[in-house]
Each structure stands twice: as structure tokens, then as C-alpha cells.
Amino acid sequence: MSADELEAALDALRTARATVDDEAADRLETPVDRVETALEAGRTLDHGALARITRTLDELVEDADGEAAAALSDATAAVSAYREGVPGA
């Protein structure tokens, strides 16, 4: 659970937001903001926050295809990689 992993998750979320339609991009605003805020404050995210982000990504990937689906899957993988290091699983 490093700041680098959280930064990678943020980059993946931003990429996903840029590739999806407007409605999906709106749904990604909260997760992106939450990760940005944590990074700026030097904090981590707990399992609950990460689960909500993952759930949003999972819901969005169901309706996505092509580049958007790939970007959403990459974001899910990045969030999951970060979450593996979060204590209290």
C-alpha cells in the first residue's frame, strides 16, 4: 500500500473517466475526487472506500465496450492492487 500504487490507481481512474460516456464520467467524479483528496492529504483509503470505488467500476464496465471497457478494467486492477496492501482485510 504505497502512495505510488494509489497514484497509479488515480491515473487509471482518470484514464477511464476520459474514455467513457458523459454519464459514466459523472459517476467516476466521486471516486477520482476521493483518491485525489487522499493523495493530497497523505492519507490512505480504507477497504470500504475502495470497495465502493470497485463497485462503481464493476457497474460501469457492464455497459462499456472497447477502449472504455479496457480502461475501466485497468482501473479496477489498479484499485485492487492498492487494496491488497491495505491492512484490516
Backbone torsions as a table, in degrees:
resi	resn	phi	psi	omega
1	MET	NA	91.1	-178.0
2	SER	-120.4	162.5	176.0
3	ALA	-62.3	-32.6	178.2
4	ASP	-63.4	-41.0	178.4
5	GLU	-66.7	-39.1	178.3
6	LEU	-67.7	-37.9	176.1
7	GLU	-63.5	-40.2	177.3
8	ALA	-63.7	-39.9	177.3
9	ALA	-63.7	-41.8	178.5
10	LEU	-63.0	-44.6	178.0
11	ASP	-59.1	-42.7	179.8
12	ALA	-66.3	-39.3	177.4
13	LEU	-64.4	-41.7	178.6
14	ARG	-64.2	-41.4	177.7
15	THR	-62.4	-44.5	178.5
16	ALA	-60.8	-44.9	-180.0
17	ARG	-59.4	-35.9	-178.6
18	ALA	-74.3	-18.4	-175.1
19	THR	-103.0	-11.9	-176.4
20	VAL	-94.1	171.5	178.3
21	ASP	-71.6	172.8	-174.1
22	ASP	-60.1	-41.6	-179.2
23	GLU	-63.2	-45.2	179.0
24	ALA	-66.6	-39.2	178.2
25	ALA	-60.9	-39.6	176.9
26	ASP	-61.1	-40.3	179.7
27	ARG	-68.0	-24.2	179.8
28	LEU	-86.1	-9.2	-179.7
29	GLU	-59.0	-46.7	-178.1
30	THR	-62.4	-49.3	177.6
31	PRO	-59.8	-42.0	179.2
32	VAL	-62.1	-46.3	179.4
33	ASP	-60.8	-42.0	-179.1
34	ARG	-62.0	-43.8	-179.3
35	VAL	-69.8	-42.1	177.9
36	GLU	-58.6	-45.4	-179.2
37	THR	-62.2	-43.4	179.0
38	ALA	-61.9	-45.3	179.9
39	LEU	-63.0	-44.3	-179.0
40	GLU	-63.0	-33.8	-178.5
41	ALA	-89.9	-3.0	-178.4
42	GLY	69.5	27.4	-179.3
43	ARG	-104.2	170.0	173.9
44	THR	-105.9	171.3	173.6
45	LEU	-108.9	142.5	179.9
46	ASP	-85.3	173.6	-177.2
47	HIS	-61.3	-35.4	179.7
48	GLY	-62.7	-47.4	179.2
49	ALA	-63.0	-41.8	179.9
50	LEU	-67.7	-35.5	177.3
51	ALA	-65.5	-39.8	178.5
52	ARG	-64.6	-40.9	177.9
53	ILE	-62.9	-46.3	179.8
54	THR	-62.4	-40.7	179.0
55	ARG	-62.0	-43.1	177.7
56	THR	-60.4	-45.8	179.3
57	LEU	-62.2	-42.8	179.2
58	ASP	-61.3	-41.0	179.1
59	GLU	-66.0	-40.8	-177.8
60	LEU	-70.5	-36.1	-177.7
61	VAL	-67.3	-25.3	178.5
62	GLU	-61.1	-32.3	-177.3
63	ASP	-102.5	3.8	-176.2
64	ALA	-102.7	162.9	173.9
65	ASP	-146.9	169.0	175.7
66	GLY	57.3	-132.3	-175.8
67	GLU	-61.2	-38.8	-179.9
68	ALA	-64.2	-44.6	179.4
69	ALA	-62.6	-41.3	179.3
70	ALA	-64.5	-42.8	179.7
71	ALA	-65.3	-40.1	177.9
72	LEU	-65.7	-40.1	177.3
73	SER	-64.9	-40.0	177.0
74	ASP	-63.2	-40.4	178.4
75	ALA	-64.7	-41.8	177.7
76	THR	-60.4	-44.2	179.7
77	ALA	-63.1	-40.3	-179.6
78	ALA	-67.1	-42.3	177.8
79	VAL	-64.4	-42.6	179.4
80	SER	-63.4	-40.3	178.5
81	ALA	-61.8	-42.5	177.1
82	TYR	-65.1	-43.6	-175.4
83	ARG	-62.9	-30.3	179.6
84	GLU	-57.3	-29.4	-178.6
85	GLY	-93.2	-0.5	-179.0
86	VAL	-80.8	125.2	-179.6
87	PRO	-68.6	156.4	175.1
88	GLY	91.3	24.7	-178.9
89	ALA	-65.1	NA	NA
